[in-house]
Amino acid sequence: MYNDTACWNDGSLLAASMKLGLKYAEDMKDAKDYMDIWGPPSYYSSSYSDNKYYKYKNEYEDAVNSFKSTHEVCKIIVESLRNKITDLDENNIIGWEIMHKFRCKTKGGYSTIGNYRFVMDKGFNSILIVEDIDDEDDQFIRSAMETVLTDYWDK
């Protein structure tokens, strides 16, 4: 699945959706914390504190709705990715996988080591997938694809 462009594209979409879901979860937590600080309106509360409470309550509800929507989108992508993984033909040769590790200088002049994976077509005419092995986003794509193979999304 890591060498198939359709699977990799779905994995990228899933990773982006999961990151968005994590952001909404953090927004929910922050808004809930502020709601707790300002407390629900009461006879003794001021209009200022009531307005703050309702402001964060609305932010909390928006984040909850956005999180639920994002989770539903993730479920759709997971189903699509599972179907693509199931339909993969192990005997069909997509192309070639090339691992390239090199030393270079950064823009600041420091030495660093690059570690890339390329998937080329059969005739070495075009690059199908480029993955920076050390890049956080590419690692997240791999881990998102791996969650599809678990039963997490069935719950």
ChimeraX commands (.cxc) that place a marker at each C-alpha (Angstrom):
marker #1 position 0.00,0.00,0.00 radius 0.5
marker #1 position 2.95,2.34,0.53 radius 0.5
marker #1 position 3.97,2.07,-3.14 radius 0.5
marker #1 position 0.52,2.46,-4.70 radius 0.5
marker #1 position -0.24,6.07,-5.68 radius 0.5
marker #1 position -3.99,5.74,-5.06 radius 0.5
marker #1 position -3.37,4.37,-1.56 radius 0.5
marker #1 position -0.73,7.01,-0.88 radius 0.5
marker #1 position -3.11,9.80,-1.95 radius 0.5
marker #1 position -5.86,8.46,0.30 radius 0.5
marker #1 position -3.30,8.14,3.11 radius 0.5
marker #1 position -2.35,11.79,2.61 radius 0.5
marker #1 position -6.01,12.83,2.76 radius 0.5
marker #1 position -6.54,10.72,5.86 radius 0.5
marker #1 position -3.48,12.21,7.58 radius 0.5
marker #1 position -4.64,15.75,6.81 radius 0.5
marker #1 position -8.14,14.98,8.10 radius 0.5
marker #1 position -6.77,13.38,11.25 radius 0.5
marker #1 position -4.58,16.43,11.93 radius 0.5
marker #1 position -7.62,18.66,11.48 radius 0.5
marker #1 position -9.56,16.44,13.88 radius 0.5
marker #1 position -6.76,16.75,16.44 radius 0.5
marker #1 position -6.92,20.53,16.09 radius 0.5
marker #1 position -10.68,20.50,16.70 radius 0.5
marker #1 position -10.19,18.24,19.74 radius 0.5
marker #1 position -7.68,20.74,21.13 radius 0.5
marker #1 position -10.11,23.59,20.42 radius 0.5
marker #1 position -12.82,21.67,22.29 radius 0.5
marker #1 position -10.54,21.21,25.29 radius 0.5
marker #1 position -9.51,24.88,25.35 radius 0.5
marker #1 position -13.09,26.15,25.05 radius 0.5
marker #1 position -14.23,23.74,27.78 radius 0.5
marker #1 position -11.45,24.97,30.07 radius 0.5
marker #1 position -12.52,28.59,29.52 radius 0.5
marker #1 position -16.16,27.66,30.11 radius 0.5
marker #1 position -15.11,26.19,33.45 radius 0.5
marker #1 position -13.21,29.36,34.34 radius 0.5
marker #1 position -16.12,31.70,33.61 radius 0.5
marker #1 position -18.74,29.31,35.01 radius 0.5
marker #1 position -22.36,29.06,33.98 radius 0.5
marker #1 position -24.48,32.19,34.38 radius 0.5
marker #1 position -26.10,32.61,37.75 radius 0.5
marker #1 position -27.88,35.25,39.79 radius 0.5
marker #1 position -24.51,36.49,41.10 radius 0.5
marker #1 position -22.61,36.57,37.80 radius 0.5
marker #1 position -22.01,39.72,35.78 radius 0.5
marker #1 position -23.12,40.25,32.20 radius 0.5
marker #1 position -19.43,40.31,31.22 radius 0.5
marker #1 position -18.78,36.85,32.66 radius 0.5
marker #1 position -22.05,35.56,31.19 radius 0.5
marker #1 position -21.04,36.81,27.73 radius 0.5
marker #1 position -17.60,35.17,28.09 radius 0.5
marker #1 position -19.20,31.90,29.14 radius 0.5
marker #1 position -21.59,31.90,26.15 radius 0.5
marker #1 position -18.78,32.87,23.79 radius 0.5
marker #1 position -16.70,29.85,24.83 radius 0.5
marker #1 position -19.79,27.64,24.92 radius 0.5
marker #1 position -20.45,28.51,21.26 radius 0.5
marker #1 position -16.79,27.86,20.40 radius 0.5
marker #1 position -17.02,24.49,22.17 radius 0.5
marker #1 position -20.16,23.50,20.26 radius 0.5
marker #1 position -18.63,24.60,16.94 radius 0.5
marker #1 position -15.49,22.55,17.67 radius 0.5
marker #1 position -17.60,19.50,18.62 radius 0.5
marker #1 position -19.59,19.73,15.37 radius 0.5
marker #1 position -16.43,20.23,13.31 radius 0.5
marker #1 position -14.77,17.27,15.04 radius 0.5
marker #1 position -17.76,15.03,14.33 radius 0.5
marker #1 position -17.79,16.09,10.67 radius 0.5
marker #1 position -14.07,15.48,10.34 radius 0.5
marker #1 position -14.43,12.06,11.95 radius 0.5
marker #1 position -17.14,11.14,9.43 radius 0.5
marker #1 position -14.89,12.26,6.57 radius 0.5
marker #1 position -12.08,10.12,8.01 radius 0.5
marker #1 position -14.41,7.11,8.08 radius 0.5
marker #1 position -15.20,7.60,4.39 radius 0.5
marker #1 position -11.51,7.89,3.50 radius 0.5
marker #1 position -10.70,4.82,5.61 radius 0.5
marker #1 position -13.35,2.78,3.80 radius 0.5
marker #1 position -11.98,3.91,0.43 radius 0.5
marker #1 position -8.42,3.10,1.49 radius 0.5
marker #1 position -9.42,-0.33,2.83 radius 0.5
marker #1 position -11.08,-1.15,-0.49 radius 0.5
marker #1 position -7.97,-0.06,-2.39 radius 0.5
marker #1 position -5.71,-2.12,-0.12 radius 0.5
marker #1 position -7.97,-5.16,-0.55 radius 0.5
marker #1 position -7.92,-4.74,-4.34 radius 0.5
marker #1 position -4.12,-4.45,-4.55 radius 0.5
marker #1 position -2.58,-7.01,-6.87 radius 0.5
marker #1 position 0.66,-8.16,-5.29 radius 0.5
marker #1 position 1.79,-9.68,-8.60 radius 0.5
marker #1 position 1.33,-6.45,-10.58 radius 0.5
marker #1 position 4.59,-4.54,-10.77 radius 0.5
marker #1 position 4.02,-0.82,-10.26 radius 0.5
marker #1 position 7.60,0.20,-10.73 radius 0.5
marker #1 position 10.72,0.59,-8.68 radius 0.5
marker #1 position 11.36,1.73,-5.13 radius 0.5
marker #1 position 14.54,3.73,-4.65 radius 0.5
marker #1 position 16.00,4.65,-1.27 radius 0.5
marker #1 position 18.37,7.62,-1.42 radius 0.5
marker #1 position 20.43,8.76,1.54 radius 0.5
marker #1 position 22.78,11.70,1.12 radius 0.5
marker #1 position 24.71,14.36,2.98 radius 0.5
marker #1 position 24.20,18.00,2.10 radius 0.5
marker #1 position 24.46,21.50,3.51 radius 0.5
marker #1 position 21.39,23.44,4.61 radius 0.5
marker #1 position 20.72,27.05,3.66 radius 0.5
marker #1 position 22.42,27.99,6.91 radius 0.5
marker #1 position 25.55,26.09,5.95 radius 0.5
marker #1 position 25.11,23.19,8.38 radius 0.5
marker #1 position 25.67,19.59,7.31 radius 0.5
marker #1 position 22.65,17.33,7.35 radius 0.5
marker #1 position 21.66,13.91,6.08 radius 0.5
marker #1 position 18.70,13.52,3.74 radius 0.5
marker #1 position 16.81,10.26,3.60 radius 0.5
marker #1 position 14.27,9.91,0.76 radius 0.5
marker #1 position 12.20,7.15,-0.80 radius 0.5
marker #1 position 11.11,7.38,-4.41 radius 0.5
marker #1 position 8.66,5.17,-6.28 radius 0.5
marker #1 position 9.33,5.25,-10.02 radius 0.5
marker #1 position 7.23,3.82,-12.84 radius 0.5
marker #1 position 8.37,0.66,-14.64 radius 0.5
marker #1 position 10.32,2.52,-17.30 radius 0.5
marker #1 position 12.01,4.99,-14.94 radius 0.5
marker #1 position 10.21,7.81,-16.79 radius 0.5
marker #1 position 8.34,9.46,-13.93 radius 0.5
marker #1 position 8.34,9.66,-10.17 radius 0.5
marker #1 position 5.09,8.38,-8.68 radius 0.5
marker #1 position 5.75,9.00,-4.97 radius 0.5
marker #1 position 8.37,11.02,-3.10 radius 0.5
marker #1 position 8.67,10.47,0.65 radius 0.5
marker #1 position 11.07,12.20,3.01 radius 0.5
marker #1 position 11.65,9.41,5.54 radius 0.5
marker #1 position 12.57,11.89,8.29 radius 0.5
marker #1 position 9.74,14.37,7.61 radius 0.5
marker #1 position 7.07,14.52,10.30 radius 0.5
marker #1 position 4.22,14.90,7.79 radius 0.5
marker #1 position 5.32,11.88,5.73 radius 0.5
marker #1 position 5.67,9.83,8.91 radius 0.5
marker #1 position 2.15,10.86,9.88 radius 0.5
marker #1 position 0.87,9.68,6.48 radius 0.5
marker #1 position 2.41,6.25,7.12 radius 0.5
marker #1 position 0.94,6.03,10.62 radius 0.5
marker #1 position -2.47,7.14,9.32 radius 0.5
marker #1 position -2.34,4.37,6.72 radius 0.5
marker #1 position -1.36,1.87,9.41 radius 0.5
marker #1 position -4.43,2.78,11.49 radius 0.5
marker #1 position -6.56,1.56,8.60 radius 0.5
marker #1 position -5.18,-1.92,9.15 radius 0.5
marker #1 position -6.29,-1.87,12.81 radius 0.5
marker #1 position -9.83,-2.17,14.07 radius 0.5
marker #1 position -9.86,1.39,15.49 radius 0.5
marker #1 position -12.14,2.68,12.74 radius 0.5
marker #1 position -14.67,-0.11,13.29 radius 0.5
marker #1 position -15.62,1.28,16.70 radius 0.5
marker link #1:1,2 radius 0.2
marker link #1:2,3 radius 0.2
marker link #1:3,4 radius 0.2
marker link #1:4,5 radius 0.2
marker link #1:5,6 radius 0.2
marker link #1:6,7 radius 0.2
marker link #1:7,8 radius 0.2
marker link #1:8,9 radius 0.2
marker link #1:9,10 radius 0.2
marker link #1:10,11 radius 0.2
marker link #1:11,12 radius 0.2
marker link #1:12,13 radius 0.2
marker link #1:13,14 radius 0.2
marker link #1:14,15 radius 0.2
marker link #1:15,16 radius 0.2
marker link #1:16,17 radius 0.2
marker link #1:17,18 radius 0.2
marker link #1:18,19 radius 0.2
marker link #1:19,20 radius 0.2
marker link #1:20,21 radius 0.2
marker link #1:21,22 radius 0.2
marker link #1:22,23 radius 0.2
marker link #1:23,24 radius 0.2
marker link #1:24,25 radius 0.2
marker link #1:25,26 radius 0.2
marker link #1:26,27 radius 0.2
marker link #1:27,28 radius 0.2
marker link #1:28,29 radius 0.2
marker link #1:29,30 radius 0.2
marker link #1:30,31 radius 0.2
marker link #1:31,32 radius 0.2
marker link #1:32,33 radius 0.2
marker link #1:33,34 radius 0.2
marker link #1:34,35 radius 0.2
marker link #1:35,36 radius 0.2
marker link #1:36,37 radius 0.2
marker link #1:37,38 radius 0.2
marker link #1:38,39 radius 0.2
marker link #1:39,40 radius 0.2
marker link #1:40,41 radius 0.2
marker link #1:41,42 radius 0.2
marker link #1:42,43 radius 0.2
marker link #1:43,44 radius 0.2
marker link #1:44,45 radius 0.2
marker link #1:45,46 radius 0.2
marker link #1:46,47 radius 0.2
marker link #1:47,48 radius 0.2
marker link #1:48,49 radius 0.2
marker link #1:49,50 radius 0.2
marker link #1:50,51 radius 0.2
marker link #1:51,52 radius 0.2
marker link #1:52,53 radius 0.2
marker link #1:53,54 radius 0.2
marker link #1:54,55 radius 0.2
marker link #1:55,56 radius 0.2
marker link #1:56,57 radius 0.2
marker link #1:57,58 radius 0.2
marker link #1:58,59 radius 0.2
marker link #1:59,60 radius 0.2
marker link #1:60,61 radius 0.2
marker link #1:61,62 radius 0.2
marker link #1:62,63 radius 0.2
marker link #1:63,64 radius 0.2
marker link #1:64,65 radius 0.2
marker link #1:65,66 radius 0.2
marker link #1:66,67 radius 0.2
marker link #1:67,68 radius 0.2
marker link #1:68,69 radius 0.2
marker link #1:69,70 radius 0.2
marker link #1:70,71 radius 0.2
marker link #1:71,72 radius 0.2
marker link #1:72,73 radius 0.2
marker link #1:73,74 radius 0.2
marker link #1:74,75 radius 0.2
marker link #1:75,76 radius 0.2
marker link #1:76,77 radius 0.2
marker link #1:77,78 radius 0.2
marker link #1:78,79 radius 0.2
marker link #1:79,80 radius 0.2
marker link #1:80,81 radius 0.2
marker link #1:81,82 radius 0.2
marker link #1:82,83 radius 0.2
marker link #1:83,84 radius 0.2
marker link #1:84,85 radius 0.2
marker link #1:85,86 radius 0.2
marker link #1:86,87 radius 0.2
marker link #1:87,88 radius 0.2
marker link #1:88,89 radius 0.2
marker link #1:89,90 radius 0.2
marker link #1:90,91 radius 0.2
marker link #1:91,92 radius 0.2
marker link #1:92,93 radius 0.2
marker link #1:93,94 radius 0.2
marker link #1:94,95 radius 0.2
marker link #1:95,96 radius 0.2
marker link #1:96,97 radius 0.2
marker link #1:97,98 radius 0.2
marker link #1:98,99 radius 0.2
marker link #1:99,100 radius 0.2
marker link #1:100,101 radius 0.2
marker link #1:101,102 radius 0.2
marker link #1:102,103 radius 0.2
marker link #1:103,104 radius 0.2
marker link #1:104,105 radius 0.2
marker link #1:105,106 radius 0.2
marker link #1:106,107 radius 0.2
marker link #1:107,108 radius 0.2
marker link #1:108,109 radius 0.2
marker link #1:109,110 radius 0.2
marker link #1:110,111 radius 0.2
marker link #1:111,112 radius 0.2
marker link #1:112,113 radius 0.2
marker link #1:113,114 radius 0.2
marker link #1:114,115 radius 0.2
marker link #1:115,116 radius 0.2
marker link #1:116,117 radius 0.2
marker link #1:117,118 radius 0.2
marker link #1:118,119 radius 0.2
marker link #1:119,120 radius 0.2
marker link #1:120,121 radius 0.2
marker link #1:121,122 radius 0.2
marker link #1:122,123 radius 0.2
marker link #1:123,124 radius 0.2
marker link #1:124,125 radius 0.2
marker link #1:125,126 radius 0.2
marker link #1:126,127 radius 0.2
marker link #1:127,128 radius 0.2
marker link #1:128,129 radius 0.2
marker link #1:129,130 radius 0.2
marker link #1:130,131 radius 0.2
marker link #1:131,132 radius 0.2
marker link #1:132,133 radius 0.2
marker link #1:133,134 radius 0.2
marker link #1:134,135 radius 0.2
marker link #1:135,136 radius 0.2
marker link #1:136,137 radius 0.2
marker link #1:137,138 radius 0.2
marker link #1:138,139 radius 0.2
marker link #1:139,140 radius 0.2
marker link #1:140,141 radius 0.2
marker link #1:141,142 radius 0.2
marker link #1:142,143 radius 0.2
marker link #1:143,144 radius 0.2
marker link #1:144,145 radius 0.2
marker link #1:145,146 radius 0.2
marker link #1:146,147 radius 0.2
marker link #1:147,148 radius 0.2
marker link #1:148,149 radius 0.2
marker link #1:149,150 radius 0.2
marker link #1:150,151 radius 0.2
marker link #1:151,152 radius 0.2
marker link #1:152,153 radius 0.2
marker link #1:153,154 radius 0.2
marker link #1:154,155 radius 0.2
view
